[in-house]
Amino acid sequence: MRTRAATLVVVRHGETPQHAENRYVGRTDAPLTDEGRRQARELAGWAATAGLDAIWSSPLRRARETAEPSAAATGLDLRTDERLVELDFGAGEGLTGAEMRKAFPEARAAFERDPFRNPLPGGEPPARAIARAREAVESIADAVAGGTALVVAHGTLLRLLLCDLLGVDPGRYRDAFPEVHNVSGAVLKSAPDRGWGLIAWNPRLVSGGA
């Protein structure tokens, strides 16, 4: 049992080249765009004054490139955790929703009805992604008990994780949390004997605080 509260600021990485066309990017190791790097620098400006105790990241390039300026600004080591990687979207990787509707219309329609129980063809089961993400944030919270960590991860993984932590049907993750802003996401707190709570959603993280 955690004896001291932990605060996790879990954010989506900065903009990637696929962002403008709203293409699904799961395990593709995409870099940041110039705008994404600017967003990472803005996040670092916040991190420098946020009193962070640790910084974690998904090992995928777009997440690491987002987290590295914050690590440099704070003097903290950047730690990576494979459990924070984005879902594998299988046959949907690199495609837009419209392209999927042409390529595999029935599977895409089932996904839109319930993306948790009907993952994209060949994709990672969302239940498995939730389990690994939950393990990751629990271990990070244990490591920073009494403090605060910045965690840079991915949009779909974060939405599924929030459903699990807050008791929301994960089949509703696209409706319950329709958008995760770049270099923003969720401020979460794990308090002893009280479980997880959502402190803020999509905050604008700027120098001086959230």
SERO-4910 file (N, C-alpha, C, O; in steps of 0.05 Angstrom, whole numbers):
BEGIN
 pado doro    nc1    nc2    nc3   cac1   cac2   cac3    cc1    cc2    cc3    oc1    oc2    oc3
  Met    A     17    -24      0      0      0      0     18     25      0     36     27     16
  Arg    A     12     43    -18     27     68    -19     21     85      6     -2     90     13
  Thr    A     42     94     20     38    108     45     38    138     41     29    153     59
  Arg    A     47    148     18     47    177     13     36    182    -15     39    165    -33
  Ala    A     22    204    -19     10    210    -45     31    215    -66     53    225    -60
  Ala    A     25    208    -90     42    213   -113     26    228   -135      3    221   -139
  Thr    A     38    247   -148     25    262   -170     40    255   -195     64    257   -197
  Leu    A     25    247   -216     36    241   -242     24    259   -262     -1    261   -265
  Val    A     41    274   -277     32    291   -299     37    274   -324     60    273   -334
  Val    A     17    262   -335     20    243   -357     11    258   -383    -12    265   -386
  Val    A     30    262   -401     24    278   -425     29    262   -451     45    243   -452
  Arg    A     15    271   -471     20    260   -498     44    275   -509     50    298   -503
  His    A     59    261   -526     82    272   -540     75    296   -557     51    302   -561
  Gly    A     95    310   -568     90    332   -586     81    323   -614     79    299   -620
  Glu    A     76    342   -631     66    337   -658     85    321   -675    110    325   -673
  Thr    A     74    303   -691     90    287   -710     81    293   -738     60    306   -742
  Pro    A     95    284   -759     87    290   -786     59    278   -793     45    290   -810
  Gln    A     51    257   -780     25    244   -785      2    259   -773    -21    254   -779
  His    A      8    278   -754    -12    291   -739    -31    307   -757    -56    307   -753
  Ala    A    -21    322   -777    -37    339   -793    -59    324   -808    -81    335   -812
  Glu    A    -53    299   -816    -73    283   -830    -88    264   -812   -104    248   -822
  Asn    A    -84    266   -786    -97    249   -767    -94    219   -773   -113    204   -773
  Arg    A    -69    212   -779    -63    183   -785    -57    169   -759    -46    181   -740
  Tyr    A    -64    144   -757    -59    128   -734    -29    121   -732    -18    109   -751
  Val    A    -17    128   -711     12    123   -706     15    108   -680     12    119   -659
  Gly    A     20     82   -682     23     66   -659     52     60   -653     66     75   -639
  Arg    A     63     38   -665     90     30   -660    110     43   -680    134     40   -677
  Thr    A    100     56   -701    117     70   -719    134     90   -703    123    106   -688
  Asp    A    160     90   -707    178    107   -691    181    134   -704    202    142   -714
  Ala    A    159    149   -704    159    175   -717    173    197   -701    173    196   -676
  Pro    A    187    215   -714    200    238   -701    180    260   -696    157    259   -705
  Leu    A    189    281   -682    173    305   -679    176    323   -703    197    322   -717
  Thr    A    157    340   -709    159    361   -728    173    385   -715    179    384   -691
  Asp    A    178    406   -730    189    431   -719    170    441   -697    178    451   -676
  Glu    A    143    439   -703    124    448   -683    125    430   -659    122    440   -636
  Gly    A    128    404   -662    130    386   -640    155    392   -623    153    390   -598
  Arg    A    177    400   -635    200    407   -619    196    433   -604    206    437   -582
  Arg    A    181    452   -617    174    476   -602    157    470   -578    161    481   -557
  Gln    A    138    452   -582    121    444   -560    137    431   -537    132    435   -514
  Ala    A    157    415   -545    174    402   -525    190    423   -509    193    420   -485
  Arg    A    199    444   -523    213    465   -508    194    480   -489    203    488   -467
  Glu    A    169    484   -498    150    497   -480    145    480   -455    142    490   -433
  Leu    A    142    454   -459    139    435   -437    163    437   -418    160    436   -394
  Ala    A    187    439   -429    211    442   -413    211    467   -396    220    467   -373
  Gly    A    200    488   -407    198    513   -392    180    509   -367    186    519   -346
  Trp    A    158    494   -371    141    487   -348    156    469   -329    156    474   -304
  Ala    A    169    449   -339    183    429   -322    204    442   -304    208    433   -281
  Ala    A    217    462   -315    239    474   -299    229    487   -273    245    490   -255
  Thr    A    204    494   -272    193    507   -248    172    490   -233    159    500   -215
  Ala    A    169    465   -242    146    449   -232    154    432   -207    136    419   -196
  Gly    A    178    433   -199    186    417   -175    185    387   -180    177    372   -162
  Leu    A    192    378   -203    190    350   -210    212    334   -195    233    344   -189
  Asp    A    205    309   -189    223    291   -176    234    269   -196    254    257   -190
  Ala    A    220    266   -218    229    245   -238    215    250   -264    194    263   -266
  Ile    A    227    240   -285    216    242   -312    218    214   -325    239    202   -326
  Trp    A    195    204   -334    194    179   -349    183    184   -377    169    204   -382
  Ser    A    189    165   -395    179    167   -422    176    140   -435    189    121   -427
  Ser    A    158    139   -454    157    116   -472    184    116   -487    195    138   -492
  Pro    A    194     93   -495    219     93   -510    217    101   -539    237    104   -553
  Leu    A    192    104   -549    189    112   -577    200    140   -581    198    157   -564
  Arg    A    211    145   -605    226    170   -610    210    195   -605    220    213   -593
  Arg    A    184    196   -613    169    220   -610    165    227   -580    163    250   -573
  Ala    A    164    207   -563    161    211   -535    187    220   -522    188    238   -506
  Arg    A    209    206   -530    235    214   -519    243    242   -528    253    257   -511
  Glu    A    238    249   -553    244    276   -562    228    297   -548    236    320   -545
  Thr    A    204    290   -538    188    308   -523    198    311   -494    198    333   -483
  Ala    A    208    289   -483    216    289   -455    245    300   -451    251    311   -430
  Glu    A    262    297   -471    290    303   -467    295    333   -459    312    338   -442
  Pro    A    282    352   -472    286    380   -463    278    384   -433    291    400   -419
  Ser    A    257    371   -424    249    373   -396    270    361   -378    276    372   -356
  Ala    A    282    339   -386    303    327   -370    327    346   -368    339    349   -347
  Ala    A    334    358   -391    357    377   -391    351    401   -374    368    411   -360
  Ala    A    326    411   -375    319    435   -360    318    430   -330    323    449   -314
  Thr    A    313    406   -321    311    400   -293    336    387   -281    339    386   -257
  Gly    A    353    376   -299    376    361   -289    369    333   -280    386    320   -268
  Leu    A    345    324   -286    337    297   -279    344    277   -301    344    284   -324
  Asp    A    349    253   -293    353    232   -313    327    225   -326    306    225   -314
  Leu    A    328    220   -352    304    210   -367    304    180   -366    323    167   -375
  Arg    A    283    169   -355    279    140   -354    258    132   -374    238    145   -377
  Thr    A    263    109   -387    243     99   -406    231     73   -396    244     58   -381
  Asp    A    207     68   -404    193     44   -396    177     33   -420    159     46   -430
  Glu    A    183      9   -428    170     -4   -451    140     -6   -447    125     -7   -467
  Arg    A    131     -7   -423    102     -9   -418     86     16   -425     62     15   -425
  Leu    A    100     38   -431     87     63   -438     84     67   -468     75     88   -476
  Val    A     92     48   -484     90     51   -513     60     52   -521     43     43   -507
  Glu    A     56     64   -545     28     65   -555     19     38   -564     34     20   -568
  Leu    A     -8     36   -567    -19     11   -578     -8      5   -605     -1     23   -620
  Asp    A     -7    -20   -612     -2    -28   -639    -29    -29   -653    -47    -44   -646
  Phe    A    -32    -12   -674    -58    -10   -688    -61    -30   -711    -80    -28   -726
  Gly    A    -42    -49   -713    -45    -70   -733    -49    -59   -761    -33    -43   -771
  Ala    A    -69    -69   -775    -74    -61   -803    -81    -31   -806    -80    -20   -828
  Gly    A    -88    -18   -783    -95     10   -784    -70     28   -782    -73     53   -786
  Glu    A    -47     17   -777    -23     34   -774    -18     51   -798    -16     40   -821
  Gly    A    -15     77   -794     -9     95   -816    -33    104   -832    -30    121   -850
  Leu    A    -56     94   -827    -80    101   -842    -97    121   -828    -95    125   -803
  Thr    A   -114    135   -843   -135    152   -831   -160    135   -827   -162    113   -837
  Gly    A   -179    146   -812   -204    132   -809   -218    127   -835   -229    106   -839
  Ala    A   -217    146   -853   -230    143   -879   -217    121   -895   -231    106   -909
  Glu    A   -191    119   -894   -177     98   -909   -183     71   -898   -185     51   -912
  Met    A   -187     69   -872   -194     43   -860   -222     35   -868   -228     12   -873
  Arg    A   -240     55   -870   -268     48   -878   -269     36   -906   -286     20   -912
  Lys    A   -250     43   -923   -248     32   -950   -234      5   -950   -241    -14   -964
  Ala    A   -213      3   -934   -196    -21   -934   -210    -45   -919   -209    -67   -928
  Phe    A   -222    -39   -896   -236    -61   -881   -260    -48   -867   -260    -44   -843
  Pro    A   -281    -43   -883   -304    -29   -872   -318    -42   -848   -326    -28   -830
  Glu    A   -322    -68   -848   -336    -81   -826   -320    -79   -800   -331    -73   -779
  Ala    A   -294    -84   -802   -277    -83   -778   -276    -54   -768   -276    -50   -743
  Arg    A   -274    -35   -785   -273     -7   -776   -300      1   -763   -300     15   -743
  Ala    A   -322     -8   -775   -348     -2   -763   -351    -14   -735   -361     -1   -717
  Ala    A   -341    -39   -731   -342    -51   -705   -324    -36   -685   -331    -32   -662
  Phe    A   -301    -27   -695   -282    -11   -678   -296     14   -669   -293     22   -646
  Glu    A   -310     28   -687   -323     53   -680   -346     49   -660   -351     66   -644
  Arg    A   -359     25   -661   -380     19   -642   -368     14   -614   -379     24   -594
  Asp    A   -346     -1   -613   -334     -8   -587   -304    -14   -592   -297    -37   -597
  Pro    A   -287      6   -590   -258      2   -597   -244    -16   -577   -222    -26   -583
  Phe    A   -255    -20   -553   -242    -37   -533   -246    -66   -539   -227    -82   -538
  Arg    A   -271    -73   -546   -277   -101   -551   -273   -109   -581   -274   -133   -587
  Asn    A   -269    -90   -598   -265    -95   -627   -240    -80   -636   -243    -60   -651
  Pro    A   -216    -88   -628   -192    -74   -637   -188    -76   -667   -200    -94   -680
  Leu    A   -173    -59   -678   -167    -60   -707   -154    -86   -714   -139    -97   -698
  Pro    A   -158    -96   -739   -147   -122   -747   -117   -124   -742   -101   -107   -751
  Gly    A   -109   -144   -727    -81   -148   -722    -69   -130   -700    -45   -131   -695
  Gly    A    -86   -114   -688    -77    -95   -668    -75   -108   -640    -85   -130   -635
  Glu    A    -62    -93   -622    -59   -102   -595    -86   -101   -580   -100    -81   -582
  Pro    A    -93   -122   -565   -118   -120   -549   -116    -98   -529    -96    -97   -513
  Pro    A   -135    -79   -528   -133    -57   -509   -131    -66   -480   -119    -52   -464
  Ala    A   -143    -88   -473   -141    -98   -446   -112   -103   -438   -104    -98   -415
  Arg    A    -96   -113   -457    -68   -118   -452    -53    -91   -448    -36    -89   -431
  Ala    A    -60    -72   -465    -47    -45   -463    -54    -32   -436    -37    -20   -423
  Ile    A    -79    -35   -427    -87    -24   -401    -71    -37   -379    -61    -23   -361
  Ala    A    -68    -63   -380    -53    -77   -358    -24    -67   -356    -15    -63   -334
  Arg    A    -11    -64   -379     17    -56   -378     20    -27   -370     38    -19   -355
  Ala    A      1    -10   -379      2     19   -372     -4     22   -342      9     38   -328
  Arg    A    -23      6   -331    -29      8   -303     -5     -1   -286      2     12   -266
  Glu    A      9    -22   -295     33    -30   -280     54     -8   -281     67     -4   -260
  Ala    A     57      5   -303     77     26   -306     72     49   -287     89     58   -273
  Val    A     47     59   -287     42     83   -270     41     76   -241     48     93   -224
  Glu    A     34     51   -234     35     43   -206     64     42   -196     70     51   -174
  Ser    A     82     32   -213    110     31   -205    123     58   -204    139     63   -187
  Ile    A    115     76   -222    125    104   -221    115    118   -196    130    132   -183
  Ala    A     89    114   -190     78    127   -166     92    117   -141     97    132   -122
  Asp    A     99     91   -140    114     80   -117    141     93   -115    150    100    -93
  Ala    A    154     97   -138    181    108   -138    182    138   -130    202    147   -119
  Val    A    160    153   -135    160    181   -128    140    188   -106    131    211   -103
  Ala    A    133    168    -90    114    172    -68    121    197    -52    144    200    -43
  Gly    A    102    215    -49    108    241    -36    117    262    -55    122    285    -46
  Gly    A    120    256    -80    130    275   -100    114    275   -126     92    266   -127
  Thr    A    127    285   -147    114    289   -173    132    279   -196    156    284   -196
  Ala    A    119    265   -215    134    256   -238    120    266   -264     96    267   -265
  Leu    A    136    272   -284    127    277   -311    129    251   -326    151    238   -326
  Val    A    108    243   -340    108    218   -355     99    225   -384     77    234   -388
  Val    A    116    220   -403    110    226   -431    103    200   -445    119    182   -448
  Ala    A     78    199   -455     68    174   -468     52    181   -493     61    198   -509
  His    A     29    168   -496     15    169   -522    -15    172   -517    -26    164   -496
  Gly    A    -29    183   -537    -57    191   -533    -76    168   -528    -92    170   -509
  Thr    A    -76    147   -544    -95    126   -540    -89    111   -515   -107    104   -500
  Leu    A    -64    105   -510    -56     92   -485    -66    108   -461    -76     96   -441
  Leu    A    -62    134   -461    -70    150   -439   -100    149   -434   -109    148   -412
  Arg    A   -116    150   -456   -145    150   -453   -155    123   -441   -173    123   -425
  Leu    A   -143    102   -451   -150     75   -440   -142     73   -410   -157     63   -394
  Leu    A   -118     83   -404   -109     83   -376   -128     98   -358   -135     89   -336
  Leu    A   -137    122   -367   -155    138   -351   -181    124   -346   -191    125   -323
  Cys    A   -192    110   -366   -216     95   -362   -212     74   -339   -229     71   -322
  Asp    A   -190     61   -340   -184     40   -320   -181     52   -292   -193     42   -273
  Leu    A   -166     74   -290   -162     86   -264   -187     99   -252   -190     99   -228
  Leu    A   -205    109   -270   -228    124   -260   -254    108   -261   -275    119   -254
  Gly    A   -253     83   -269   -277     67   -270   -296     73   -292   -320     68   -290
  Val    A   -285     82   -315   -301     88   -339   -300     64   -357   -279     52   -360
  Asp    A   -322     56   -370   -322     34   -389   -301     40   -411   -304     60   -425
  Pro    A   -281     24   -414   -260     29   -434   -270     29   -463   -257     40   -480
  Gly    A   -294     17   -467   -306     19   -494   -315     47   -501   -321     52   -525
  Arg    A   -315     65   -481   -323     92   -486   -300    112   -487   -304    136   -486
  Tyr    A   -276    102   -489   -253    120   -486   -252    141   -508   -243    164   -502
  Arg    A   -262    136   -532   -262    156   -553   -283    178   -548   -279    200   -557
  Asp    A   -304    171   -534   -325    191   -527   -319    205   -501   -322    229   -499
  Ala    A   -310    190   -481   -305    201   -455   -281    221   -456   -281    241   -442
  Phe    A   -261    214   -472   -237    231   -474   -231    235   -504   -212    223   -514
  Pro    A   -247    251   -518   -245    253   -547   -219    264   -558   -212    259   -581
  Glu    A   -205    280   -543   -180    292   -553   -160    295   -531   -166    303   -508
  Val    A   -135    288   -537   -113    292   -519    -94    312   -533    -83    306   -554
  His    A    -90    335   -522    -73    355   -534    -44    347   -533    -36    333   -515
  Asn    A    -29    355   -553      0    351   -552     12    365   -528      3    387   -521
  Val    A     32    352   -516     45    361   -491     25    370   -470     30    389   -455
  Ser    A      3    355   -468    -16    358   -447    -29    331   -443    -21    311   -456
  Gly    A    -48    329   -425    -61    304   -419    -75    304   -393    -96    316   -390
  Ala    A    -63    290   -373    -77    287   -347    -58    291   -324    -35    282   -324
  Val    A    -68    305   -304    -54    307   -278    -68    287   -259    -92    291   -253
  Leu    A    -54    267   -250    -66    246   -234    -54    245   -207    -30    251   -203
  Lys    A    -70    238   -187    -59    236   -160    -68    209   -148    -91    201   -150
  Ser    A    -49    195   -137    -54    170   -123    -50    175    -93    -27    178    -84
  Ala    A    -71    175    -78    -70    180    -49    -73    154    -34    -88    137    -42
  Pro    A    -59    152    -11    -62    127      5    -91    121     12   -106    139     21
  Asp    A    -99     96      8   -126     86     15   -148     99     -1   -172     94      5
  Arg    A   -142    116    -21   -163    129    -37   -161    124    -67   -178    134    -82
  Gly    A   -141    110    -75   -139    104   -104   -130    128   -120   -118    147   -109
  Trp    A   -137    128   -146   -129    148   -165   -151    169   -169   -174    162   -169
  Gly    A   -143    194   -172   -161    215   -178   -150    232   -201   -126    235   -204
  Leu    A   -169    244   -216   -161    262   -238   -162    291   -228   -183    300   -220
  Ile    A   -139    304   -228   -137    331   -218   -142    351   -241   -155    372   -237
  Ala    A   -133    345   -265   -137    363   -288   -135    347   -314   -121    327   -315
  Trp    A   -150    356   -334   -150    343   -360   -143    364   -381   -155    386   -382
  Asn    A   -124    358   -398   -114    376   -419   -106    403   -408   -113    424   -421
  Pro    A    -91    405   -386    -82    431   -377    -61    442   -396    -47    427   -408
  Arg    A    -60    469   -397    -38    482   -412    -15    485   -393    -16    500   -374
  Leu    A      6    470   -398     29    470   -380     48    492   -388     61    491   -409
  Val    A     50    512   -372     67    536   -377     85    541   -354     81    530   -332
  Ser    A    105    557   -358    124    564   -336    109    574   -312     92    592   -315
  Gly    A    115    563   -289    102    573   -264     81    554   -254     71    557   -232
  Gly    A     73    533   -270     54    513   -260     34    505   -282     36    514   -304
  Ala    A     15    488   -274     -4    477   -293    -28    495   -296    -47    490   -311
***
